Amino acid sequence: MIAGGSYASLCPERYAKTSGIMVAMVGLLTALPRTPLYKRLEREGRLLLGAGDGDNTRLGTNFQPKGMAYHEMLTGYRALYRRLLRDRCIADRIKNKMRYLKNPLYRDEYSVRERLGIVVRFLRRGVLPGGPGRWFHFLRSLTAVGPAGWPQVVTDWVSGLALRTYVERHFTTPAARSLDAARSAVKPICASSVTGLSRGAFAVSVTATDSGSPQVTVTLRSGVESRFLARGGRRIERLLRRSTATLVLRIETLAENERQLVRQWLRRLTRYGDRVSVRASADLRPYLAIDSSVFHLVLDGT
């Protein structure tokens, strides 16, 4: 844990890295009641009513900072944690720590079989999901020490990845998680229909609404592939079923054989009609049989 200090306060990332501090719990300044700081902030009108004052590691504090907006401070705090918990930074901190810890004293009460089980679970659940980048940095931290130091390296990686999981769970708002989930859901759609995407036959984007919920916008043009309407449509329907996402379907031009495919998709979307907006030209509406009592209908040119 990083202790308070002038250097640590000014350069927490560099301090943690060069010192080899593995569990770097960086906290925001919190004004405690009945302290000179609390009284001064109260006089200046900068205390935030209702904010907690007993936990300085949460995403927030109980006063308004000077020189920046409150949300800017939280954004910087999250960014600091993201940098500290990158695979590269975890490996660098372990290497610097092991430079000072030449002969780590590691004791355990596990049998050989239990130790092997722990290592296998760690590799399967911790290292492998991180992809080639994490594999490289994990091996880099192992090669920095001899076999006697490997148990300590594994223990420190477990600590670093566990802290990252905690930060991802508690420092990411539900709206941000929903937005990430929506982007993950539509990404394979574009990957599976590269030809149609390159021709401009369709376009897919994900943005956040004013309430923070994800909004998926799909634009269809003549030449859209049946594969996109089938596989991509199912992915978007699954997203609507599992989240509060909304869909904006913009239909610009369609060939006659494509209209039947779009009509079939619209029939499947009726169960989510209150979250689906359809924007189509007036001359296309009769061919698509868009039910304005089900969908939010917007006619282009009106």
C-alpha positions in Angstrom: 0.0 0.0 0.0 1.3 3.4 -0.9 1.9 5.6 2.2 1.3 9.3 2.2 4.2 11.5 1.3 5.1 14.4 -1.0 6.7 12.3 -3.7 4.1 9.6 -3.6 1.3 12.3 -3.7 2.8 14.0 -6.7 3.9 11.0 -8.7 2.0 7.9 -7.4 2.5 5.9 -10.5 6.2 6.4 -10.7 6.6 6.0 -6.9 4.7 2.6 -7.0 6.7 1.4 -10.0 10.2 2.3 -8.9 9.6 1.1 -5.3 8.1 -2.2 -6.4 4.9 -1.7 -4.5 2.6 -4.4 -5.6 -0.8 -3.6 -4.0 -1.0 0.2 -4.8 -4.1 1.5 -3.1 -4.2 5.1 -4.1 -6.9 7.1 -2.4 -8.5 10.5 -2.9 -8.2 13.1 -0.2 -11.2 13.0 2.1 -12.0 15.6 4.7 -12.6 14.0 8.1 -15.1 15.7 10.5 -13.8 17.8 13.3 -10.5 18.5 11.6 -9.1 21.8 10.4 -9.5 20.8 6.8 -13.1 19.9 7.3 -13.8 23.2 9.0 -12.1 25.2 6.3 -13.9 23.5 3.5 -17.2 24.0 5.4 -16.5 27.7 5.6 -15.7 27.9 1.9 -18.9 26.1 1.0 -17.0 23.3 -0.8 -18.3 20.3 1.3 -20.6 17.9 -0.6 -23.6 17.1 1.6 -24.4 13.5 1.8 -21.0 12.3 0.6 -19.4 9.7 2.8 -16.2 10.6 4.7 -15.0 7.2 6.0 -13.5 5.6 2.8 -10.8 7.3 0.8 -10.4 4.5 -1.7 -13.9 4.8 -3.3 -14.6 6.6 -6.5 -15.4 10.0 -5.0 -14.7 12.3 -2.1 -16.7 14.7 0.1 -15.6 18.1 -1.2 -15.4 20.1 -4.4 -11.7 20.5 -5.6 -10.2 23.7 -6.8 -8.9 24.2 -10.3 -10.9 21.4 -11.9 -14.4 20.0 -12.1 -15.4 17.2 -9.8 -15.9 14.7 -12.7 -12.4 15.6 -14.1 -10.9 14.6 -10.8 -12.7 11.2 -10.9 -11.7 10.7 -14.5 -8.0 11.3 -13.6 -8.4 8.9 -10.6 -9.8 6.1 -12.8 -7.0 6.7 -15.4 -4.3 6.4 -12.7 -5.6 3.1 -11.6 -5.9 1.9 -15.2 -2.2 2.7 -15.7 -1.1 1.1 -12.5 -3.0 -2.1 -13.3 -1.9 -2.6 -16.9 0.0 -5.9 -17.4 3.2 -4.0 -18.3 3.1 -2.0 -15.1 2.3 -5.0 -12.9 5.3 -6.8 -14.4 7.6 -3.7 -13.9 6.6 -3.4 -10.3 7.2 -7.1 -9.6 10.7 -6.9 -11.3 11.6 -3.8 -9.2 10.3 -5.5 -6.1 12.3 -8.6 -6.7 15.5 -6.5 -7.1 15.2 -5.6 -3.5 13.8 -9.0 -2.4 16.7 -11.2 -3.4 15.8 -14.2 -1.3 12.1 -14.1 -0.6 10.9 -16.1 2.4 7.9 -18.0 1.1 6.1 -20.5 3.3 3.0 -22.4 2.5 1.2 -25.4 3.9 -0.1 -26.8 0.6 0.8 -30.1 -0.8 2.5 -30.5 -4.2 -0.9 -31.4 -5.7 -2.6 -28.4 -4.2 0.2 -26.1 -5.4 -0.1 -27.4 -8.9 -3.9 -26.9 -8.8 -3.4 -23.3 -7.7 -1.0 -22.6 -10.5 -3.2 -24.3 -13.1 -6.2 -22.2 -12.0 -4.2 -19.0 -12.0 -2.9 -19.7 -15.5 -6.3 -20.6 -16.9 -8.3 -17.9 -15.2 -5.7 -15.1 -14.8 -3.0 -15.3 -17.4 -4.5 -17.0 -20.5 -7.6 -14.7 -20.8 -5.2 -11.7 -21.0 -3.9 -12.7 -24.4 -0.4 -12.6 -25.8 0.4 -9.3 -24.2 -0.2 -10.6 -20.7 1.6 -13.9 -21.5 4.7 -11.9 -22.5 4.7 -9.7 -19.4 4.1 -12.6 -17.0 7.0 -14.5 -18.6 9.1 -11.3 -18.4 8.5 -11.1 -14.6 9.4 -14.8 -14.2 12.7 -14.5 -16.0 13.7 -11.6 -13.8 14.2 -14.0 -10.8 15.3 -17.6 -10.3 12.9 -20.5 -9.6 13.1 -19.8 -5.9 11.3 -16.5 -6.5 8.5 -17.8 -8.8 6.0 -18.5 -6.0 6.3 -14.8 -4.9 5.9 -13.7 -8.5 2.7 -15.7 -8.9 1.4 -14.4 -5.6 2.0 -10.8 -6.7 0.3 -11.4 -10.1 -2.7 -12.8 -8.3 -2.8 -9.6 -6.1 -2.5 -7.3 -9.1 -5.2 -9.0 -11.2 -7.5 -9.2 -8.2 -7.1 -5.5 -7.6 -7.8 -4.8 -11.2 -11.0 -6.9 -11.0 -12.0 -4.9 -7.9 -11.4 -1.6 -9.7 -13.3 -2.7 -12.8 -16.3 -3.7 -10.7 -16.4 -0.7 -8.4 -14.9 2.2 -10.5 -16.9 1.6 -13.6 -20.5 2.9 -13.6 -23.3 0.6 -14.7 -23.9 2.9 -17.7 -20.3 2.5 -18.8 -20.5 -1.3 -18.4 -23.7 -1.3 -20.5 -22.1 0.8 -23.2 -19.1 -1.6 -23.3 -21.4 -4.6 -23.5 -23.3 -3.1 -26.4 -20.1 -2.4 -28.3 -18.9 -5.9 -27.7 -22.2 -7.2 -29.0 -22.1 -5.3 -32.3 -18.4 -5.7 -33.0 -18.8 -9.3 -34.4 -21.6 -8.0 -36.7 -19.2 -5.8 -38.6 -16.4 -8.4 -38.6 -18.7 -11.0 -40.2 -20.0 -8.7 -42.9 -16.9 -6.9 -44.0 -18.0 -6.8 -47.7 -21.3 -5.1 -47.0 -19.6 -2.7 -44.6 -16.9 -1.7 -47.1 -19.6 -1.1 -49.8 -21.6 1.1 -47.5 -24.6 -1.2 -47.6 -25.0 -0.9 -43.9 -23.5 0.9 -40.9 -23.6 0.2 -37.2 -22.7 2.6 -34.3 -23.1 2.6 -30.6 -23.5 5.8 -28.6 -24.8 6.8 -25.1 -28.1 8.5 -24.6 -28.6 11.4 -22.2 -29.6 8.8 -19.5 -26.4 6.8 -20.2 -28.1 3.8 -21.8 -26.5 2.5 -25.0 -28.2 3.3 -28.3 -27.5 1.2 -31.3 -28.0 2.9 -34.7 -28.3 0.6 -37.8 -28.4 2.1 -41.2 -29.5 -0.1 -44.1 -29.0 0.6 -47.8 -29.5 -1.3 -51.0 -27.0 -4.2 -51.2 -27.2 -5.2 -47.5 -26.4 -8.9 -47.1 -28.9 -11.4 -45.9 -26.2 -12.7 -43.6 -26.1 -9.4 -41.8 -29.9 -9.3 -41.3 -29.9 -12.8 -40.0 -26.8 -13.1 -37.8 -26.5 -9.4 -37.0 -30.2 -9.1 -36.3 -30.1 -12.0 -33.8 -27.2 -10.3 -32.0 -29.0 -7.0 -31.7 -32.2 -8.8 -30.6 -30.1 -10.6 -27.9 -28.7 -7.2 -26.8 -32.2 -5.7 -26.5 -33.4 -8.7 -24.5 -30.5 -8.6 -22.0 -30.2 -4.9 -21.6 -31.9 -1.5 -21.6 -30.4 -0.6 -25.0 -32.4 1.2 -27.6 -32.3 0.7 -31.4 -32.5 3.3 -34.1 -33.1 1.6 -37.5 -32.5 3.9 -40.4 -33.7 2.5 -43.7 -32.5 4.6 -46.7 -32.8 2.5 -49.8 -33.7 -1.2 -50.4 -34.0 -3.4 -53.4 -37.3 -5.4 -53.8 -35.8 -8.7 -52.6 -34.3 -7.0 -49.5 -37.6 -5.6 -48.3 -38.9 -9.0 -47.5 -35.9 -9.7 -45.2 -36.3 -6.4 -43.4 -40.1 -7.1 -42.9 -39.2 -10.4 -41.3 -36.7 -8.6 -39.0 -39.3 -6.0 -38.0 -41.7 -8.7 -37.1 -39.1 -10.2 -34.7 -38.5 -6.7 -33.2 -42.1 -6.1 -32.3 -41.6 -7.4 -28.8 -39.1 -4.6 -28.2 -41.1 -2.0 -30.1 -41.1 0.6 -27.3 -37.3 0.8 -27.6 -37.1 0.7 -31.4 -37.3 3.8 -33.6 -37.6 3.3 -37.3 -36.6 6.1 -39.7 -37.7 5.4 -43.2 -38.6 7.4 -46.3 -42.4 7.8 -47.0 -42.2 5.8 -50.2 -40.7 2.8 -48.4 -43.2 2.6 -45.6 -46.0 0.8 -47.6 -43.5 -1.9 -48.7 -42.2 -2.5 -45.2 -45.5 -2.5 -43.3 -44.1 -0.5 -40.4 -46.6 -0.5 -37.6 -46.5 3.0 -36.0 -48.5 1.6 -33.0 -45.6 -0.6 -32.2 -42.5 1.3 -33.2 -41.5 4.9 -32.9 -41.8 5.9 -36.6 -40.1 8.9 -38.1 -40.7 9.7 -41.8 -37.9 11.3 -43.7 -38.9 14.4 -45.6 -41.9 15.2 -43.3 
